[in-house]
């Protein structure tokens, strides 16, 4: 399959036209319209500084069904002890900036460029992008961010300054998504870390089918707050 060069018009080729490694298209911008179009089509950007924007739709796709979340015994103990206070959408820019400087995907350096930070902060301000923060002693200790459309949450990146801070953030997020009857967490790229939480690889065709079903539901826009956990720091 060829790798497509995107025109100025906000369109994408079909996801099943991607290369074997998942690369689908090159170029375009990170406007809100294009990003939302990409996610609704099962496509996401992932590139390095100095590179044009690269758009991906891997096959297989790593997903977590919220009701299939697995929590290790040691992590359950940490959750019960309340080592971290977990909040939502209180420090989005700090979370994504920490993901850029702390997190490394497959040890290839940061893929969260200044343009990515700017674009996703705009999505946050529009009510589509959300952050989950773990606090310890009043300081940001870890967290994650992603996009929400319909009953699907697209996880983008996480970071931890203190041990297990990102894991606790992820568990609390998924537990809340269960309560909100979300049906899909897109984990994008396969990692052993996420598989331990119950994530599994599925065929791209299956992922796109599940995504279409999720997008039939309304999107929970705006600032998110936990239903059942106090927000203290």
C-alpha positions as CSV (number, residue, x, y, z in Angstrom):
1,X,0.0,0.0,0.0
2,X,1.2,3.6,-0.7
3,X,1.7,6.1,2.2
4,X,-0.7,8.9,1.4
5,X,0.3,12.6,1.5
6,X,-2.6,14.5,2.9
7,X,-4.0,17.5,1.1
8,X,-5.1,20.7,2.8
9,X,-8.7,19.4,2.8
10,X,-9.6,17.5,5.9
11,X,-9.8,14.0,4.6
12,X,-8.1,10.6,5.3
13,X,-7.7,7.5,3.3
14,X,-9.4,4.3,4.6
15,X,-7.5,2.9,7.6
16,X,-7.1,-0.5,6.0
17,X,-4.8,1.2,3.4
18,X,-2.1,1.5,6.1
19,X,1.3,-0.1,5.7
20,X,2.1,-3.2,7.6
21,X,3.6,-1.2,10.4
22,X,0.4,0.9,10.6
23,X,1.6,4.1,8.9
24,X,-1.2,5.5,6.8
25,X,-0.5,9.1,5.8
26,X,1.9,11.9,6.0
27,X,1.4,15.7,6.3
28,X,-1.6,17.8,7.1
29,X,-2.1,19.8,10.2
30,X,-3.2,19.3,13.8
31,X,-6.3,21.4,13.7
32,X,-9.2,20.4,15.9
33,X,-11.3,19.4,12.9
34,X,-8.6,17.1,11.5
35,X,-7.7,15.5,14.8
36,X,-11.4,14.8,15.6
37,X,-11.9,13.4,12.1
38,X,-8.8,11.2,12.6
39,X,-9.9,9.7,15.9
40,X,-13.4,9.0,14.6
41,X,-11.8,7.0,11.8
42,X,-9.5,5.1,14.1
43,X,-6.4,7.1,13.1
44,X,-3.9,9.0,15.4
45,X,-0.8,11.2,15.0
46,X,2.6,10.0,16.2
47,X,5.8,11.6,15.0
48,X,9.1,13.1,16.2
49,X,10.3,16.7,16.2
50,X,11.5,17.8,12.8
51,X,9.3,15.2,11.1
52,X,6.1,15.9,9.2
53,X,3.0,14.7,10.9
54,X,2.6,10.9,10.6
55,X,-0.8,9.3,10.9
56,X,-1.2,5.7,12.0
57,X,-3.8,3.0,12.1
58,X,-2.1,-0.2,13.4
59,X,-3.3,-3.7,12.9
60,X,-3.6,-5.3,15.4
61,X,-4.8,-2.7,17.8
62,X,-4.4,-2.8,21.6
63,X,-7.6,-2.0,23.5
64,X,-9.0,-2.4,27.0
65,X,-12.7,-3.1,27.5
66,X,-13.4,-1.2,30.8
67,X,-15.3,-4.0,32.4
68,X,-12.2,-6.3,31.8
69,X,-9.8,-4.2,33.9
70,X,-7.3,-6.2,35.9
71,X,-5.7,-4.9,39.0
72,X,-2.8,-6.6,40.7
73,X,-2.9,-7.3,44.4
74,X,-0.1,-4.9,45.2
75,X,-1.8,-2.1,43.3
76,X,-5.1,-2.8,45.0
77,X,-3.3,-2.3,48.3
78,X,-1.9,1.0,47.2
79,X,-5.3,2.1,46.1
80,X,-6.8,1.2,49.5
81,X,-4.1,3.1,51.3
82,X,-4.9,6.3,49.4
83,X,-1.2,7.0,48.7
84,X,-2.3,9.4,45.9
85,X,-5.2,11.8,45.5
86,X,-6.6,11.5,42.0
87,X,-8.3,14.3,40.1
88,X,-9.6,15.0,36.6
89,X,-9.0,18.0,34.4
90,X,-7.4,20.2,37.0
91,X,-3.9,20.4,35.4
92,X,-4.1,19.4,31.8
93,X,-1.2,21.4,30.5
94,X,1.1,20.3,33.3
95,X,0.2,16.6,32.6
96,X,0.8,16.8,28.9
97,X,4.1,18.7,29.4
98,X,5.3,16.1,31.9
99,X,4.4,13.4,29.5
100,X,6.6,15.1,26.9
101,X,9.5,15.4,29.3
102,X,9.2,12.3,31.5
103,X,7.5,9.7,29.3
104,X,9.4,7.9,26.5
105,X,7.5,5.7,24.1
106,X,9.6,2.6,23.3
107,X,12.7,4.6,24.3
108,X,12.7,6.6,21.0
109,X,12.5,10.0,22.6
110,X,9.5,12.2,23.1
111,X,6.9,12.3,20.4
112,X,4.9,15.0,22.2
113,X,6.1,18.1,20.3
114,X,5.2,21.7,21.1
115,X,2.6,21.5,18.3
116,X,1.1,18.4,19.9
117,X,0.9,20.2,23.3
118,X,-0.7,23.2,21.7
119,X,-3.2,21.2,19.6
120,X,-4.3,18.9,22.5
121,X,-4.6,21.8,24.9
122,X,-7.1,23.3,22.4
123,X,-9.0,20.1,22.4
124,X,-9.0,20.1,26.2
125,X,-10.4,23.7,26.1
126,X,-13.1,22.4,23.7
127,X,-14.0,19.6,26.1
128,X,-12.7,16.6,24.1
129,X,-9.3,16.1,25.7
130,X,-9.0,15.1,29.4
131,X,-6.3,14.6,32.0
132,X,-6.1,12.5,35.1
133,X,-3.7,13.7,37.8
134,X,-2.1,11.9,40.8
135,X,-1.1,14.2,43.6
136,X,1.2,13.5,46.5
137,X,1.8,16.0,49.2
138,X,0.3,18.7,47.0
139,X,2.7,18.0,44.1
140,X,1.9,16.4,40.8
141,X,3.3,12.9,41.0
142,X,1.9,11.3,37.8
143,X,-1.0,11.2,35.4
144,X,-2.2,10.6,31.9
145,X,-4.3,12.3,29.2
146,X,-6.4,11.3,26.2
147,X,-9.4,12.0,24.0
148,X,-13.0,11.1,24.6
149,X,-15.6,10.6,21.8
150,X,-18.8,8.8,22.3
151,X,-18.2,6.0,24.8
152,X,-14.6,5.6,23.6
153,X,-11.5,6.9,25.4
154,X,-8.3,7.2,23.4
155,X,-5.3,7.0,25.7
156,X,-2.4,9.1,24.5
157,X,0.4,9.1,27.1
158,X,1.1,8.8,30.8
159,X,3.9,9.7,33.1
160,X,5.0,9.0,36.7
161,X,7.4,10.9,39.0
162,X,6.5,8.7,41.9
163,X,6.3,4.9,41.6
164,X,2.8,3.7,40.6
165,X,1.3,7.2,40.2
166,X,0.4,6.7,36.6
167,X,-0.9,3.2,37.3
168,X,-3.3,4.5,40.0
169,X,-4.4,7.3,37.7
170,X,-5.2,4.7,35.0
171,X,-7.1,2.4,37.3
172,X,-9.2,5.3,38.7
173,X,-9.9,6.5,35.2
174,X,-11.1,3.1,34.0
175,X,-13.2,2.6,37.1
176,X,-14.9,5.9,36.4
177,X,-15.4,5.0,32.7
178,X,-17.1,1.8,33.8
179,X,-19.5,3.9,35.9
180,X,-20.2,6.1,32.8
181,X,-20.8,3.0,30.7
182,X,-17.8,3.6,28.4
183,X,-17.2,0.6,26.1
184,X,-13.7,1.1,24.7
185,X,-10.3,2.3,25.8
186,X,-7.9,2.6,22.8
187,X,-4.4,1.8,24.0
188,X,-3.0,2.1,20.4
189,X,0.4,0.4,20.6
190,X,0.9,-2.9,22.4
191,X,3.0,-2.8,25.6
192,X,3.4,-5.4,28.3
193,X,2.5,-2.7,30.9
194,X,-1.0,-2.3,29.5
195,X,-1.6,-6.0,28.8
196,X,-1.1,-6.5,32.6
197,X,-4.2,-4.3,33.1
198,X,-6.3,-6.6,30.8
199,X,-5.7,-4.9,27.5
200,X,-5.7,-7.2,24.5
201,X,-4.8,-7.0,20.8
202,X,-7.7,-7.2,18.3
203,X,-7.9,-6.9,14.6
204,X,-8.2,-3.4,13.1
205,X,-11.6,-4.4,11.6
206,X,-12.9,-5.4,15.0
207,X,-11.5,-2.2,16.5
208,X,-13.3,-0.1,13.9
209,X,-16.5,-2.0,14.4
210,X,-16.3,-1.4,18.2
211,X,-15.4,2.3,17.6
212,X,-18.4,2.8,15.3
213,X,-20.7,1.4,18.0
214,X,-19.1,3.7,20.6
215,X,-19.5,6.8,18.4
216,X,-23.2,6.2,18.2
217,X,-23.4,7.5,21.8
218,X,-23.2,11.1,22.8
219,X,-19.8,12.5,23.8
220,X,-19.3,13.5,27.4
221,X,-17.7,16.9,26.8
222,X,-16.5,19.6,29.2
223,X,-14.5,19.4,32.4
224,X,-14.6,15.9,33.9
225,X,-14.9,15.2,37.6
226,X,-15.0,11.9,39.5
227,X,-18.4,10.8,40.7
228,X,-17.2,8.8,43.7
229,X,-13.8,10.1,44.9
230,X,-13.1,13.3,46.8
231,X,-10.8,15.8,45.1
232,X,-8.2,16.8,47.6
233,X,-4.6,17.4,47.2
